[in-house]
Amino acid sequence: MNIQNQDAQTVVVTGLLELVAANAALVRDEIRAALPATTIRLDLDLSALTFLDSSGLGTLVALHKTLRSRNGTVRLLQPAPNVRQILELTCLNRVFEIVNG
């Protein structure tokens, strides 16, 4: 996983391969720790994500709550079809902005 500050208000996370029970809490904590106080947008590049379970969904929701407390947003970039299907089945596609391409 790679976490980069795109600018003063945006952090981009890339290289997530799986977001599952085994790593969900660690991913959440590492991202939160890397967020400067000025961050109001978190872009999660999900193009490499191959598997997402309920713990991973919980991590996405926790990060959403963190950004909402700052009046910010979380965007999910280029989720694979299987990941997008999970987001749709759980209605989280209504919570997150999903960006394709």
N, C-alpha and C positions, 0 to 999 in steps of 0.2 A: 504494500500500500504506500502511495506517495501523496503527501499533503503539501500543497503549495499555496502561497498567498498570491492571488492573481492581481489584486490591487488592495487598497486600504480597507475595502468593504467586502471583498469576495475571497473565499477560500475554495480551492478545487481539490477534490480527492480522486485519484486515479489508481488503477491497478488492483481493485478489489476482485478477487477470483471467486471467493465464497463468502457468504455472510450467514453463518450457522451458529448453533449453540456453542461450538468449540471456540469460536473467536468473536462472537457478537459483542460481549462486554468489553473486550480489549479494544476492538475497533471503535466502539462508542467512546471509551475513555481517551484513547489516543487522539481522536478527532476533536473532542471537547477541549483537551489540553492544548491543542494547536490553534485554537480559535482566538485571535486577538480580540480585545474588547470592542473594537470597531467593526467586527464582522457582522454583516446583516444578510449576506447571501452565502449559502453553502451549495456548491455544485458537486454532486456525486456522479462521477462517470461510471456507469454500470455496464459499459460495453463488454467488459471482460468477465462480468459476473456470470457464473454458470449455475450456481445453486443458492437459493434463498429459502430459509425455513422460518418458523414462527419467531424464533429468537432474533433472527435478522430483521424481520418486520418490526419487532420491538425496538431494535436499535434505530431503525429509520424513524419511528414515531418519537423516540426519545430525543433524537437530534432535531426533529421538527419542533418539539416543545422548547428545546433550548433556543432555537432561532426565533420562534414566535415570542419568547420572553424579551427579545431584543427588537421586536417588530420587524423581524426578518423572515426569509423564506429558504426552503430547501428545494433545489431542483434536481430531478433524476434525469441524467443524460444517457440517451441511447440504450435503454434496457433491452436485453435479448427478448425474443418473443415469449419464452417460458417464464421469465421474470415479470414481464408486462402482464401476462395472464394471471399470475399470482396477485399482482397489485390490483387488477380489475376484479378478481374474485373476492378480494377482501375490501373492495371499495376504496382502497388507498389511492387509487388513481384520481379520486376526487379531492384528496388532501394535498397531494404533491403535484407540482407542475412537472410534467413529463415532456422532455425535449428529445425528439428523434432527428438524427442527421444533423 
